[in-house]
Amino acid sequence: MLSVDVLRSKPMLFRSLTGLTVEKFEEQLARFLPVWQQQRQERLSRPDRRRAIGGGRQDRLSLPNMLLMTLLWLRQSSPICRP
């Protein structure tokens, strides 16, 4: 499976697939992580939850891989991002 760990070792492939350098991706991930954690905590601590925290479907991908897959999807589906 394509993952951030594999693509980090191949910077040219990373750039061609995502449109970002590995360094820029790391910067974006560092900016994205606190916002993601805050939103997740707000979502999990809302008073009208049906299940306790930890109940329900678990994420299959790590946060860096989720961001990578989102970038890949946006690059492939958006006519603006195409070269």
C-alpha positions as CSV (number, residue, x, y, z in Angstrom):
1,M,0.0,0.0,0.0
2,L,1.1,3.5,-0.7
3,S,2.1,5.3,2.5
4,V,3.9,8.4,3.7
5,D,6.8,6.3,5.0
6,V,7.4,4.7,1.5
7,L,7.1,8.0,-0.3
8,R,9.3,10.0,2.0
9,S,12.3,7.9,0.7
10,K,11.3,8.8,-2.9
11,P,11.1,12.7,-3.0
12,M,10.7,12.9,-6.8
13,L,7.7,10.5,-6.7
14,F,6.3,12.3,-3.7
15,R,6.4,15.6,-5.5
16,S,4.9,14.2,-8.7
17,L,2.0,12.5,-6.9
18,T,1.1,15.3,-4.4
19,G,2.5,18.5,-5.9
20,L,4.4,19.1,-2.7
21,T,7.9,18.5,-1.6
22,V,8.4,16.2,1.4
23,E,9.5,19.3,3.5
24,K,6.4,21.2,2.5
25,F,4.3,18.2,3.4
26,E,5.9,18.0,6.8
27,E,5.2,21.7,7.4
28,Q,1.6,21.3,6.4
29,L,1.3,18.2,8.6
30,A,2.7,20.2,11.6
31,R,0.2,22.9,11.0
32,F,-2.7,20.4,10.5
33,L,-2.0,18.2,13.5
34,P,-3.0,20.6,16.3
35,V,-6.2,21.7,14.4
36,W,-7.1,18.1,13.8
37,Q,-6.6,17.2,17.5
38,Q,-8.7,20.1,18.7
39,Q,-11.5,19.4,16.3
40,R,-11.4,15.7,17.2
41,Q,-11.5,16.5,21.0
42,E,-14.5,18.8,20.4
43,R,-16.3,16.2,18.4
44,L,-15.6,13.5,21.0
45,S,-16.6,15.6,24.0
46,R,-19.9,16.9,22.7
47,P,-22.8,16.2,25.2
48,D,-25.2,14.5,22.7
49,R,-22.9,11.5,21.9
50,R,-24.5,8.1,21.5
51,R,-21.4,6.1,22.4
52,A,-18.6,6.6,25.0
53,I,-15.3,7.8,23.8
54,G,-13.5,5.0,22.1
55,G,-16.8,3.4,20.8
56,G,-17.6,3.2,17.2
57,R,-15.5,2.8,14.1
58,Q,-11.7,3.3,14.4
59,D,-9.5,5.1,11.9
60,R,-7.6,2.7,9.6
61,L,-5.1,5.2,8.5
62,S,-2.7,7.3,10.5
63,L,-3.1,11.1,10.3
64,P,-0.1,11.6,8.0
65,N,-1.5,8.9,5.7
66,M,-5.0,10.5,5.8
67,L,-3.5,13.8,4.7
68,L,-1.5,12.1,2.0
69,M,-4.5,10.3,0.6
70,T,-6.5,13.6,0.7
71,L,-3.8,15.3,-1.3
72,L,-3.6,12.5,-3.8
73,W,-7.4,12.6,-4.3
74,L,-7.4,16.4,-4.6
75,R,-4.5,16.3,-7.1
76,Q,-6.2,13.6,-9.2
77,S,-9.8,14.9,-9.2
78,S,-9.3,18.7,-9.3
79,P,-8.9,20.3,-12.8
80,I,-7.1,23.2,-11.1
81,C,-4.3,21.0,-9.8
82,R,-3.6,19.3,-13.1
83,P,-0.4,20.4,-14.9
